[in-house]
Amino acid sequence: MIEFDFVELNKYKILEDNNYTKDERDFYISKTDKRVFSFGRIGNESIAWLEQEVKQPNTSGEWQFFCNVDPSEGLRTDIISPYV
């Protein structure tokens, strides 16, 4: 269990080091990159995957959501509304 916690802490540090903000609803959000990562998706993926996704530029200009289950349009709006 200690290894798992260490891996998760490293993932959160990667996001925080890249200007992602921890949201009170279990998301990491970047207003600059227009990206949202859910804690669930972060936990299911490897550190390498997360590093690759964080480094990829968002060329669409639209908000991108990395979640285990695609949030509805209403939930998307609710999640990003404090950051728009």
C-alpha positions as a Markdown table, in Angstrom:
| # | Residue | x | y | z |
|---|---|---|---|---|
| 1 | Met | 0.0 | 0.0 | 0.0 |
| 2 | Ile | 2.9 | 2.4 | 0.7 |
| 3 | Glu | 4.1 | 2.0 | -2.9 |
| 4 | Phe | 0.7 | 2.8 | -4.3 |
| 5 | Asp | 0.5 | 6.0 | -2.2 |
| 6 | Phe | 3.9 | 7.0 | -3.3 |
| 7 | Val | 3.0 | 6.5 | -7.0 |
| 8 | Glu | -0.2 | 8.5 | -6.5 |
| 9 | Leu | 1.7 | 11.4 | -4.8 |
| 10 | Asn | 4.1 | 11.5 | -7.7 |
| 11 | Lys | 1.2 | 11.8 | -10.1 |
| 12 | Tyr | -0.3 | 14.6 | -8.2 |
| 13 | Lys | 3.1 | 16.3 | -8.0 |
| 14 | Ile | 3.4 | 16.1 | -11.8 |
| 15 | Leu | 0.1 | 17.9 | -12.2 |
| 16 | Glu | 0.9 | 20.5 | -9.6 |
| 17 | Asp | 4.3 | 21.2 | -11.1 |
| 18 | Asn | 2.5 | 21.8 | -14.4 |
| 19 | Asn | 0.1 | 24.4 | -12.9 |
| 20 | Tyr | -2.9 | 22.1 | -12.3 |
| 21 | Thr | -5.1 | 23.0 | -9.4 |
| 22 | Lys | -6.7 | 20.4 | -7.1 |
| 23 | Asp | -10.4 | 21.0 | -7.2 |
| 24 | Glu | -12.6 | 20.1 | -4.1 |
| 25 | Arg | -14.6 | 17.7 | -6.3 |
| 26 | Asp | -11.7 | 15.3 | -7.0 |
| 27 | Phe | -10.4 | 16.8 | -10.2 |
| 28 | Tyr | -7.1 | 18.5 | -11.2 |
| 29 | Ile | -7.8 | 21.4 | -13.5 |
| 30 | Ser | -5.6 | 23.6 | -15.7 |
| 31 | Lys | -7.2 | 26.8 | -16.7 |
| 32 | Thr | -4.2 | 27.6 | -19.0 |
| 33 | Asp | -4.2 | 24.2 | -20.8 |
| 34 | Lys | -8.0 | 23.8 | -20.6 |
| 35 | Arg | -7.7 | 20.3 | -19.2 |
| 36 | Val | -9.5 | 18.3 | -16.5 |
| 37 | Phe | -8.2 | 15.1 | -15.0 |
| 38 | Ser | -10.4 | 13.1 | -12.6 |
| 39 | Phe | -8.7 | 11.4 | -9.6 |
| 40 | Gly | -10.2 | 8.1 | -10.8 |
| 41 | Arg | -8.5 | 8.4 | -14.2 |
| 42 | Ile | -5.2 | 9.5 | -12.6 |
| 43 | Gly | -5.3 | 6.5 | -10.4 |
| 44 | Asn | -6.0 | 4.1 | -13.3 |
| 45 | Glu | -3.2 | 5.3 | -15.5 |
| 46 | Ser | 0.6 | 5.1 | -15.3 |
| 47 | Ile | 2.9 | 7.9 | -14.5 |
| 48 | Ala | 4.2 | 7.7 | -18.1 |
| 49 | Trp | 0.7 | 8.1 | -19.5 |
| 50 | Leu | 0.1 | 11.1 | -17.3 |
| 51 | Glu | 3.4 | 12.8 | -18.2 |
| 52 | Gln | 2.7 | 12.3 | -21.9 |
| 53 | Glu | -0.8 | 13.8 | -21.6 |
| 54 | Val | 0.4 | 16.7 | -19.6 |
| 55 | Lys | 3.1 | 17.5 | -22.2 |
| 56 | Gln | 0.8 | 17.2 | -25.2 |
| 57 | Pro | -0.4 | 20.7 | -26.3 |
| 58 | Asn | -4.1 | 21.3 | -26.4 |
| 59 | Thr | -4.5 | 22.6 | -29.9 |
| 60 | Ser | -8.2 | 22.4 | -30.0 |
| 61 | Gly | -8.9 | 25.4 | -27.8 |
| 62 | Glu | -11.7 | 23.4 | -26.2 |
| 63 | Trp | -11.7 | 22.0 | -22.7 |
| 64 | Gln | -10.4 | 18.4 | -22.6 |
| 65 | Phe | -11.7 | 15.9 | -20.0 |
| 66 | Phe | -9.7 | 12.9 | -18.9 |
| 67 | Cys | -12.2 | 10.8 | -16.8 |
| 68 | Asn | -13.1 | 7.2 | -16.5 |
| 69 | Val | -16.7 | 8.1 | -17.5 |
| 70 | Asp | -17.3 | 10.9 | -19.9 |
| 71 | Pro | -19.1 | 13.6 | -17.9 |
| 72 | Ser | -22.4 | 15.0 | -19.3 |
| 73 | Glu | -22.4 | 18.5 | -20.8 |
| 74 | Gly | -24.0 | 19.9 | -17.7 |
| 75 | Leu | -21.4 | 18.4 | -15.4 |
| 76 | Arg | -18.6 | 19.6 | -17.7 |
| 77 | Thr | -20.0 | 23.2 | -17.4 |
| 78 | Asp | -20.2 | 22.9 | -13.6 |
| 79 | Ile | -16.7 | 21.6 | -13.3 |
| 80 | Ile | -15.0 | 24.3 | -15.4 |
| 81 | Ser | -17.3 | 27.3 | -14.4 |
| 82 | Pro | -15.0 | 28.6 | -11.7 |
| 83 | Tyr | -12.1 | 28.5 | -14.1 |
| 84 | Val | -13.6 | 30.2 | -17.1 |
